[in-house]
Amino acid sequence: MDKNPSKTSAASAATTEKATTTTTLHNTGVSLHNTRVSLHNVRRVLQNFLLIWLDANIDESQEDFKNSLAHLRHIVASITTFTNVQECTDFLREIESEKAFMIVSGSLGQHIVPKIYTWPQLHSIYVFCNNRSVHEQWAKNILKIKGVHTNIESICKALQNDSARCDRALISISFRGIDASFMYTQLIKEALLEINDDEDGDNKSIREFAEYCRLQNDIATDEIESVEREYHQHTPIWWYTAPFFIYSMLNRGLRLLDVDIILKMGFFIRHLHRHIEKLHREQQSKVKTAKVLTVYRGQGLSLQDFEKVKQTKGGLMSFNNFLSTSRDRDLSLNAFARPAALQDSDSVGILFVMIIDPKLCATSSTPYVDVNNLSFFSDEGSEILFSTHTIFRIDQIKHIDDHDTERLWQVNLTFTGNDDHDLNALTAHMRKELSWTKGWSRLGDILIKMGHSAKAEQLYQILVDNAHKANDRANYNYQLGLVYSNMGEYSKALASHQQALDIRKKTLPPNHPDLATSYNTIGLVYSNMGEYSKALASHQQALDIRKKTLPPNHLDLATSYNTIGLVYSNRGEYSKALSFYEQALDIRQKILPPTHPDIATSYNNIGLIYSNMGEYTKALSFYEQALHIRQNILPPNHPDLATSYNTVGLVHSNMGDYAKALSFYEQALDICQKMLPPNHPDFAQSYNNIGWVYSNMSEYSKALSCYERALDIRQKILPPNHPDLATSYSNIGKVYSEMGKYSKALASHQRALDIYQKTLPPEHPNFAQSYNNMAMAYQNMGEYVKALPFLEQAINICQKSLPPNHPNFAQSYKNMGMVYQNMGNYKKALSFFERALDINEKSLPPSHPHIALVRNSIECVKKKM
């Protein structure tokens, strides 16, 4: 994948966009026996639930407390104790991805539980006291309270049942067709299955998995030791069905698309699937005639998820995890569905009735197995276990009559295989893009596509170090270059891409497609570094090769057109940029599935051109198309979503809707904080954009703080004359002007102008912005004669580089009117104000604050005349 930035106006920073390239690579066969992706040692919750214990009299030094904690940790390893009610509720409020069980003393519970029992993250409450009769009175009407207890043993028993029920409900289900999580976990599983156990270093995987769990301090030590010591003494099915942490941890990883967990449990996913696959073949070989199978699954569903099921009736739903079902309807109903309805006010009890055609399972690579005598609970001979990624059609939803509850439902499903879904074409295309390699390298490429650059970097660095063939070294260095670009480490990216290019020049013919790929990605790095002439030269080398060797509608030509469009966009040549972007989109729409990420990239880039040309309605339309695709096919925290949130926010900011802009910018920043290193350029972009909104909302101290954070990042990671640094200086100068610090403002604007003069073509629209800023600094200092020439230069550049009704014209005319007004030339001032108003009324929404400001200026001038 190529990484390329899309420029906004001078008011905001560079966004980052991707354009995918196709490479002709081959399976590497590199042994990774000693290879591991070392994950960050960050404290994390590995299970679906945690336990909170609130009691004002907790004394952690007491033996009774220590013993109680030890008993509880056999069920829930992650336990947090509190003696302060406010601290406890603050902690509970922050929980998003897990369910919380709560032990609370009777006295505190009586006051706090009525305030929090409706919180959806709170699953079950256990009142722990010495006087049961007193506290049963207030507790009896709160469904989430699972008893008033006088000893820890009874709490443990209740907690055991509730945690198992919670685990069963918290699995990865897609209710509205097939989503991105389904596609990416399927691709990851396919890559994991390509890795041989001897290649993976089986015992080493187990040891490192155990060490990873210890580092999180979230799993009972004796359970970790059991897995490490006894893993090979039992089958994968036994471990999956055992009441240990493996079931909960794996399902959490698949439900949240938690790459850390999935990678660390990759060996187990592989072992469990292969075990099911092997036994499926053995069991089916003994069946003369395959009969339709009916199985059942009882569980709880949240009220919100049940609404999704009802809305999807007739459509598809999928289970992304290993799916445990039963032949026994009564067991599924009474042991799992009814308790969920009876004991949790936030849930309904669901009995899934699944019709399975064994022939369809065989053709769709979805094996299942009867685990009689294979599971941990060997006496339960009715369980059927499916491998991951089963897809069903929702046929019927009907209420189950029950004298104890109205929240019990049956949902009839028919197995459809795992190819009958909307994302199938996109998944097939993704597989094609990944077909250049297998195993670990394919896994790294998937991580890049998912936006997990740090993990991909660790993996590809190991692959580079272990590569012996020149072709492999070139390919892995190329991938590393993509990773470093995505991480904002452009010097490293350039070095890696240059190494790949040097190897390819020595080993490939002069017009080989991989040489074009290298030239193109090197050009992207130069674009990110602000060296646009070098970027254009590299892109032209790539395009020359591709035109000689590829058919006119090849995707690699679309990539070249996209990246050349990027350079022209950065140089302010918007008409040329739009032409290249449209050529790229035309090819992509002919070849790619309509939801492919590269089509979203094209929409976003075209939107940016329209935004820079002042056509905000068109820009918003393209941005929203890009965002819609990304929301449907990317993981929820993918950096490209942050890009879309930033660009949509930019349009709302330009249209004067600052509250809506701020909301989008904050969503972008939230993703950056979760996915990117702290000095990534996208952080600077987010801080810059948020600062711009605060500035327009007259919150100048907040704006200055954001701008300074953006500048600090850019000074650390960008070349000293990068245009984004000029953007930061320019915006800081504007805030200084608003704060009355005119000398500082002028100095900042001069630094911005100096950088632009060194790096941008002389008619770039950013010069108009810079000249306007200089003029306003002189105007604020009362030096009107000095201000006028800068404004004249700004208008001259706008006339050469922008459409006639671009808002930047209005800004220049308004500023010119202000200078003439201050000079007492009211006739000229009025003329410029009226021209500014005319453009603003044509290009901006009627409620935009700029229109009101110009009207006020006109009224003031008229009064003085």
N, C-alpha and C positions, 0 to 999 in steps of 0.2 A: 504494500500500500504506500502510495505517495502521500506526503503530508504537505499541505500548502496553506498559507494564511490568506484570508480575505480581508481587505482593508475597509474600514469604515471611513467616516469623515474625520477631519482633524480633531473633532470633539471626542472621538473615542478611538480605541486601540485596534490592533490587528486581531481578527478572529482566526481560528484555525480550521481548515477543511481538508478532506481527504479525497484523493483520486486514485483508484485502484489500478495497478498494472498487472499484466499477465506475464509470468515468467515460465520458461521451458526448462524445468529442473527435473531431477530424478531422485529416486529413493536413495537415501544416503547409506543406510546400513551401518551407521556409527554405533558402536556398543556404548551403552550408558550404564554399565554395571556399577560404576562408582559415581554415578551422576545423580544429583538431587537438586531440586529447586528449594533453596533455603528460604523459608518464609519469615517475615518480620516477627520478632518476639513481642507481639502486642497482646495484652490481656484481652481475651475474647470469650464469649459464651459459646460453648460447643454443642449444648443440648437445646431442646425446644423450650425449656422452662428453667426457672430459677426460684429460689425460696427466700422470702423476706421474713425476718423474725423481729417483731417490735415488742419490747417490754422495757419499761423504765428501770426495772431492777435487775437487768442482765449483769452478771458478774462473770467475765470470761475466765477468771482464775479458779472458779469453783469446779470441783470434780464432777458434780451432777450436770453442770452445763456442758462440760467437755464430753461426757458420756452421751448426753442427748444429741450433741452435734455430730458425734461419730455415728450414731444410729441413723440420723437424718441423711448424712452424706452417702449412705449406701443407696439412697433413693434419688436424692437431688444433690449433686456435688457442689453446685454454685449456691452458697448461702451467704446472705448479707444481714448482719444484725444491726438494730437501731435501738437507742434509748430515747431518741428525740422524735416526736411526731412529725414536725415540719421537715426534717431531713429525710425521714422515711417517705413521706408523700412526694417530696421533690424527686427522690430516686425512682419511685414508682411511675411518676409522670413521664419520665424520660424513656421508659421501656417501650420499644417499638416492635421488635421482631420476635420476642419471646412471650410466653405466658408466665405470670407470676403467681406462685402460691404464697400464702401469708399466714404465719402464726402470730397471734396477737394476744396480749394479756387481756383478761376480762375488763379491767378498769379502763385501759386505753381503748380497747375495742369498742366499748359502749359509746364512746364519743367519736372515734374516727371512722369506724366501718360504715355508718349511715351516710357519710359524706363521699365515700370512695367505692362502694360496692358495685356501682353501675359502670365503673371504668372497664372498658373491654379487655385491657391487658391483664386485669386481675381475674384469675381463673377460679380459685378456691380459697376459702378462709377457714382457719382452724382456731377457735378460741381456746386458750390454754389458761386454766385458772384453778383455784382451790374450792370454789363454791359453784358447783354446776347449776343448782336450782335457781340461783339469782340471775345468772347470765343467760340461761336458756329462755327466759322470758323475753328479753329484747332480741335475741338471736333467732328465734323460731320463724320469723317471717321473712328472713333474708336468705334467699335460695342458695347464694354462693357460700354461706356458712355451712361447712361440712362437719358439724358437731361441736359441742362444748366438751372439752377433754380435760381430764385431771392428771393424765400421765402421757409421757412421750410415746409409749408403745402404741397406744390407740391412734395417735396422730400419724405415726409411721404407717400403720395399716391403711388408714384412709388415704394418706398421701400416695401410697403404692398404687392403689386403684385409680386415683385421680390422675396421676402422672402418666399411667399407661393409656388412659382414655384421652388425655391431652396429646400424647405422642401419636396416637392413631388418627386424631383429627388434623394434626399439623403436618400434612403431607403435601407434595407439590401437585396441585390440580389446576388445570387451565379450564375455566368455565365458559369462556367465550371463544370457542374455536381453539386454534393452536397458536401459542404465543412464542415470543423470542426465547424464553427460558427453555421451552420444549426443544426448539431447534438447536440452540447452543449446547445444551446438555447432551443431546443426541450426537452432535458432532464430536464433543469431547469424549463420550463413551466409545465411539467408533475409533478415535485415535488411541485411546487407552487399550482397546482390544487388539490393536496392531502391535503392541509391545509384548515381546516374549518375556516369560518370567525369568529366564536366565539373563536376558538383556537388562531386566529391571533390577536384578539383584534382590530376589524375593525376601530373604532374611533381613537385608539392610532396610528394605522398605518398611518392614514390620517394626524394626528397632527405631527408625526415625519417626514413624507414626506414633509410637509410644512416647518418644521424647517430646514430640510436638504437643501431645496431650498433657504431659507433665508441665511443660512451660506455661500452658494456659491456666493451670491450677484450677481446672473446672471439672475434673473427672476424679472419682474415687481412686486412690492410689492402688488399692488391691485389685480393682477391675483392670487398670492399665497393666499391672504386673501379670494378671491372668492371661490377657491377650498376648503379651510379649512372650510369656513362658509356654503357653499351651496352644498357640494358634494352630500349629500343624497337627495337633492331636484331635481336632474336630473339623468338620466340614464348614465351608462358608455358609451354607444354609443354617447349620446349627448356631453359628455365631450371630447371624442376622436375626434369628428367632429367639435368641437367648435374652433374658431380662438385663442385659448390660447396656453400655452406652453406645454401642456400634449402631444399632437401629436408629436411635434418636439423632445421633450426630450425622449419619449419612443422609437421613431424610431432611434434616435441617439444611445441610449443604446443598441438596438438590432443590429444596423449596426456595431458598434465598439466592440460588445461583452463586453460592459462596465458593469462589475458586480456590481459596486456601484449603478448605475442607475437602473439596472434590479432588484436588491434586494429591493431598496427603492420603486420601482413601482410595486413590486410583487403583492400587494393587488389589484392594478388596472388591471394588466394582468389577474389575476384570475377573477375579476368581469366582465371585458369586454368579455373574452372567454365564461364564463358561460351565460352572457346575450345573446351573439350571438347564443350559443348552444340552449338555451331555446326558443328563437324566431324562430330559424331554425326548431325546432320540431313543433312548433305551425303553422308556415307558410306552411310547407310541409304536415302537416296533412290535410290541406284544399285543397291540389292538388290531383285530382283523378289519373291523369297520369303524371308522371314526364317526362318533355320534356327537350331535350338538350338546354342548355342556352348559349347564346353568349353575352359576356360582353366586354367592352373596357376600356383601360387605356392609357391616353396620358401623356407623361412626357419627360424630357430631359435625355439623356445619354451622358456621356463624350465620346469623340472620342475613347479613349482607351477601354472603356467598350463596345462600339458598335463593335469594332474589335473582342472582346471576344465573343459577341453574334454571329457574322458571323462565327467564328471558331467553334462554338458549334452547328451549324445547324444540326438537326437530333438528337442532344443530349438533355440533361436535363438542365433546369435552375430552380432556386427556389427563392421564396420570403419568407424571415424569419420573416417578420413583419405582422401586421394586414393589409390586402390589400384592398384598396379602388378602386372600379371599377364602371363603369356606363353602363346602357343599351343604352345610347345615343352616337352613333358614332360621330356625328357632334360636340357635346359638347366636347368629349374627344380629338378630332382632333384640333378643332379651339381654345379651351380655354387653352389647355395644350401642345399638341404636336407642333403645328405651332409656338407659341410664343417661345418655347425652341429653335427651329431651327433658328428663325429670330433674337433673341436677345442675343444669346450667341455663340460666335465664337468657343468656346471650346467644343460645344455640338452638337448633332444631335437631332432632334425631333423624338420621337418614338410613334407610335400608336400600342399598344399591342391589338391584337384581340384574345380573350380567349374563347375556346370552353369547356364548362363545362358539364359533365355528372352528374346529381344530385345523381344517384345511387352510383357512385364512391365516391362522397363526403361523402355519408352516411357511406360507408364501411371503408373509410380511416380516419374517425374522423376529417374531415375538414369542419366544418359547415360554412354556409354563410347566410346572411340575407338581405332582401330588407329593407333599412332604411327609406323608405318613412314615413314621420310624426314622425320619431324617432331621426333624426339627428338635429344638431344645425340649419342647413339650411333646415327647414322642407318643404320649397316650391320646393326643388329640389327632385322630386320623382323618379329619375332614378338610384340612387346610390345603389350598391350591395357591402356589406362589408364582406370579408372573415376573418376567424381567421388565425392564423399564420401557417407558414410552408406548403405553397402550392407549389407543384412541377408540372412543365409543360414540355412537349416536344416541342422543337422548330421545327415547320413543314415547315415554309416558311418565307423568308425575301424578301420583294420587295419594290422598290422605289415608292414613292408617287409623282406624277407630281404636281408641284406647281410653278406658275409663279414668286414667290418672293424668293424661296430658292431651292437649290439642296439637302439640308440636312434634308429631311423628309422621314421617312421610316415606313413601316408597318411590324410588326412581328407577324405571326400567331402562336398561342400556343394551345396545347391540354392538359387539366388537366389529370395528371396520378395518382393522389393519393399522399400519402407521404411515401409509402413503396418501390416504384420501383426505387431504387438507389443503387449505389455501396457501400455506407456506411451503408446500411440496416443491413447487418450481424454484423458489428461492433457495431452499435447502439443497436441491440438486445442483443449482448453479454454484453454491458455496462449496459443495463437494468437488466440483470441477476446478474451482479456484485453488482448492487445497490438494489437488491430485499430484502436484509436483513432488510430494514427499510423503513419508509415512511416520507413524510412531511419534517420538518426542518432537521432531521437527514440525510435524503437522500440528501437534498440540501447541507449540509455540506460535504458529501462524494463527490458530484459533484464538489464542490469548490476545494477539495483536488486534484481531477483528473485534474482540469483546472490549477492547480498551484497557486491558490489564498489562500495560507496558512494562512495569517494574518486574513482574514475574516472568514475562517473556524475555526480558533482558538477562535475567539470571540463567534461564534455560539456554538461550542462544550463546551466551558467553562460554558455557560448558561445552556446547556443541562445537564452537570454534576451536576451543583448546584441544578437543579430542579428534578433530577432523584430520584425515591423512590425505585425502584426494583434493586436488586443486579445485575441482568443480564444487566440492562440498564447502571448502573454505570460502570460495567466492559467494556461494549462496547464503551461508550463515552470516558472513560479514554484511551482505546486503540486508538481511533481515535485522541484524543489529543496528544498521543505519536507520532503518524505519523506526525501530524502537526508540533510539536516541532522539530522532526528530519528534516523535510523539511526546517524549519527555521534556522537550525544549532544550536538549543538550546538543546544540547545533555543531559545535566544534567536533565533538565525538562522532556525531552523525556523518559529518563530512569526511572524517578520517576513515570510518568504516566503509562508507560508499566508495571512497577512493581506493581502498584496499581491494574491494570486490572488483572495481573497474580494472585495476592493474592486472589482476589475475585473469580476468576475462579477455583482456587485450592480448595476453600471451597465449591463451588456449583456444580462443574462438575465432572464426573467420570475421573479417572486418565489418560485415553487415548483419551480424547475428542479432536477433531480437533482444538478447540479454544485455548486449552493449547499449542498445537504445534505452532499456530499462534503467541501467546505471546512469547514463547521461541525464535522463529525466529526473531521477531522484536527487542527483547532485544539483540540478537546477532548482529543485524545490528547496533544498537546504540553503542555497544562495538567496532565494526569495525570502526565506525566513530570517536570514541575516541582513536583509535590506540591500543586498548587492544585485540590483536588478539587471544590469548589463551582463554580468556573468551568468545570471540565471537564464536570460533569454538566449545567450550563446549555447549553453548546455541543452536547453530545450530544443533549439533548432537542430543540433546534432542528432538528438533523438528522433525528431520528426523526419529528418532527411533519410535516416535508416528505415524508419517505418514506412515511409511513402514508397521506398524502393522494394520492400520485401513483403508488404502486407496488402490485403484487399482493402478497398476504400472505406468499408464499414467495419473495420476491425476495432475491437475495444481499445487496443493500445493507441490507436489514432485518436480516439475520444479522450484518452488520458493526456496525450500531447496537446490537443486543442484546449483542454481544461487548464493545464498548467501554463500554457502560453497566455491564455486569457487572464490568468492570475497575475502574471507580470504586468500586462497592460493595465489591469485594474490598479495595481499598486503604483504604477507610473501616472495614474490619473487619466489614461486614454480609454475612457469608458465605452465609446462606440466600438473600438477595436476589440476590447475585452468582451463585450456583449456578443459580437459576431463569433468569436472563438467558443465562448460558453454555449451558444446555441448550436454550433456544430457538434460539440461534445454531447449535448443533450439529445440531439437528433439520432446520433449513432446508438447511444445507450437505450433510448426508447425502442429502437428497432430490435435490439439483441437481448436486453436484460429483462428479467421479471419486473413488473411495475413497482414492486416494493423493494428493489435492490438499494442498498445504501448509496451506491454511486449516483443513482438518479436523485436521491435526496441531496447529495452534494451539488449536483448541477442546479437543482432548484434554488438551493441556498446561495450559490454564487451569482446566479442571475438576479435573485432578489437583492443581493448586495449592490449590484450595478444600478438597479432601479433606485435603490435607496440613496446611493451617492449622486444620482442624477435628479434627486428631489421628487421622484414619482413614488410616493410612499404607499399609495393604495396598491399599485402593482407589486411593489416590494413585499408588502405584507402577504399578498396572495401566494407568492412563491415561497416565502419563509414558512407560511403555515402548511403548505404542501410538503415541504422538507421535514418540518416538525412532525407532521402526521405519520409519515413513513418511519421516521426514527423512533417515535413512541411505540410503534407496532412491531418493529423488528430488531431493536437494539435492547441490550440489558438496561435496566432502569437507571443506572448511574454511568452510562457510557459518556465519555467526554464529548462526543459529537452532539449529544443532547444538550450539553452545556453550550455548545456553539449555537445551536438553534435557539435556546432560551435567550442568549445574548443578542442574537440578530433580531428576533421578534421584539425584544425589549428595546432595541435601538430604534425601530420604527415607531413604537409607541412614544418613546422619548422625543423623537423628531416631530411627532404629531401633537406633542404637548400633554400627553396623558402620562404624567410622571409617576403616579401611584401604580399604574399597571406596569410601566417599564421597570420600576423598582422590584415588583413582584417577580418578574421574569429574571432580572439580574440576580436576585437573591437565590433563585433556583439554580442558576448557572454556578454561582459561587459555592453552593452546597455540594454540587457534584465535584467541583474542583477540589474541595477540601477532602472528599472521600477517595478520590481516584488519582490525584496528581501530586508530584513532589512539590514542596512548599515554594520553590522558586521558579515554578513553571510559568512561561509567559501568559498562559490563560488566566492565572491568578491576577497578573497585572492588568489584563483586560477587564476582568470582573471588577476589580477595585476602581479602575479608571471609569468604567461605565456607571457604577454606583455613585462615584464622586460627581459625575456629570449631572445625575439626577438631583443629588443633594444641592449642587450649585444652582440648578434651575429652581429649586424649591427654597432658595435663599438660606439654606443651612450651611453656611460657609465653613464653619469649623469642621463639621463632619466631612464636607467635600474635600477640604485640604488634607485631612487625615487619610482619606482614601487615595487621593492623588499621590501623596508622599509614599504610601505603601507600594503603589504601582511603580513609581519612579525607583524606589529602592530595589525592587526585583529586577527591573530593566537594566539598571546600572550594573547589577551583578552578572547578568547572563547575556547581554547584547553587546555588539561592538559599539564603540563610543559615538559613532555617527549614525546609528540606526534611526530611521524616521520615527519609530515608536518612542524613542527618548524625546524627540522634538514634541511629539504629542503630549507627553507628560509635562515638559517645561511650559508648553503653551497653556495647558489647562491650569497648572499651578499659577501662572501669570494672571489668568482671568480671575481666579479666586482672590489673589492679592489686590487686584483692582477693586473688586467688590468690597474688600475689607479696608480700602483706603490706603493701602501700602503701595503707592504708585511707583516708587523707585524700584522696589523689589519686582513689581509686575513687569516693568520695562526690561529689567535685566533678564527675567525668565523668558520673555518673548524674544529678546535678542538672541538668546541661546538656541531657542527653537528655530528661528530664522537662519542662523548660521548652519545648523545641521541640514535643514532643507536645501540650502544653497549648495551644499556639498554632495547631496545624495539624490535629489529629485530633478526631473526635467524642469526647465524654467517656467513652463506654463501649467505646472501641476496645480490643481485646485487648492491644495494645502497652502500654497503661497498666498492665495487670496485671503484665506483665513488668517495666516500669519501677518500679512500687511494690515488687515483689519485690527488685529490685536495690538500691533505697534501703534496704529493711529489712535486707538482708544486710550492707550497708555499716555500718549502725548496730550490728547484731549483732556484727560482727567487732570493732567498737570498744568493745564491752561496754555499749552504750547500749540495753538490751533494751526499756525502756519506750517509747523512740522507735520501735523497730522494729515493735512490735505493730500500731499503727494503719495502717502501710503494708501490712502483710500482710492485715489485715482488708479494706482497700480493694481489694487484689488479688483476694481471694476473691470479693468482692462483684461485681467486674467480670466475672470468670470465670463466675459464676452467671448473669449477664445476657447474655453474648455467646458462650459456648462450650457445646458438648455436655457432659453431666454426667461423662463419662469421659475428657475431654480431658487429656492429660499435663500441661498447665499447672495444672490443679487439683492434681494430685499434687505438682507443684513447690511450690505455695503451702502445701499441707498439710505437706509435709516441712520447709519453712522455718519454719513456725509451730511444728512439733515441736521444731526445733533451738533456737528462742528459749525455749520453755517448759522445755526440758531444761537450758539454761544458767541459767535462773531457778530451777531446782530443783523445778519443778512437773512431776514425772515422770508423774503420772497423765494430765495433759492432753497432755504430750509423746507418750506412748504412743498415745493416742487419735488424734492427728493423724498420727503415723507409720503407724499401721495403715490409716487412710483413704488415705494416699498409696500404700501398698503395694497395697491393693485396686485402685485405679485403674491403677497401673502394670502389675499382672498382667493386667488386662483389655485394656490398650491397647498394650502393648509386647511385643516378642519375649522369651521366657524368659531369653535370655542377655544382655539389655540391662543395662549396668552400673548404671543407676539402681535396678533392682530389688535388686541385691546391696547397694548403699549403704543403701537404706532398711531392708533386713533387718538389716544390721549395726547401724544406729541403734536398731532395736527391741531387739536383744540387749543393747546397752549400757544402754538405759533399764531393761530388766527386771533387769539385774544391780544397778543402783543402787536399785531399789525393794526 
